[in-house]
Amino acid sequence: MKLTIDLSPAQAERLRQEAERLGLAPEDIVRAAVADLLATPGDDFKTAAERVLRKNEELYRRLA
């Protein structure tokens, strides 16, 4: 999938500078940022995991 995004001149310059500093193409930095965002568990998962941990806190303490 190809996407087009509009950046302000300041954002575009900052992206260019970071890409140059890292020795990467700006597109590679954006691709990595999107991949990182999509790999992060959503709030629903975090909420459910926290609820399960709280619910079973005593059990986990006993098993430790």
C-alpha positions as a printed Julia matrix, in Angstrom:
64×3 Matrix{Float64}:
  0.0     0.0    0.0
  1.24    3.44  -0.83
  0.23    6.46   1.23
  0.87   10.14   0.86
  1.14   12.39   3.91
  1.49   16.13   4.2
  4.18   17.4    6.56
  4.82   20.95   7.52
  8.11   22.32   6.21
  9.55   22.08   9.73
  8.46   18.44  10.08
  9.84   17.56   6.66
 13.17   19.16   7.51
 13.34   17.36  10.86
 12.58   14.05   9.16
 15.26   14.72   6.55
 17.79   15.55   9.27
 16.99   12.42  11.29
 17.19   10.27   8.16
 20.56   11.75   7.29
 21.82   11.28  10.85
 20.78    7.63  10.83
 21.94    6.97   7.29
 18.45    5.99   6.16
 15.94    7.19   3.64
 13.1     9.27   5.13
 10.66    6.65   3.83
 12.42    3.97   5.86
 12.04    5.98   9.06
  8.35    6.55   8.43
  7.85    2.87   7.58
  9.57    1.84  10.84
  7.48    4.3   12.86
  4.24    2.95  11.4
  5.36   -0.66  11.96
  6.16    0.18  15.59
  2.77    1.84  16.07
  0.92   -1.14  14.6
  2.92   -3.64  16.68
  1.99   -1.93  19.96
 -0.88   -3.69  21.73
 -4.06   -1.65  21.84
 -5.61   -0.18  24.95
 -8.19   -2.99  25.04
 -5.44   -5.57  25.4
 -3.66   -3.59  28.1
 -6.89   -3.09  30.05
 -7.77   -6.77  29.86
 -4.26   -7.84  30.88
 -4.27   -5.49  33.87
 -7.7    -6.76  34.95
 -6.53  -10.39  34.77
 -3.37   -9.59  36.72
 -5.34   -7.78  39.44
 -7.96  -10.55  39.6
 -5.3   -13.24  40.03
 -2.82  -11.23  42.1
 -3.19  -13.45  45.19
 -2.77  -16.62  43.12
  0.37  -15.28  41.48
  1.77  -14.25  44.89
  1.2   -17.78  46.25
  2.78  -19.4   43.22
  5.86  -17.21  43.39
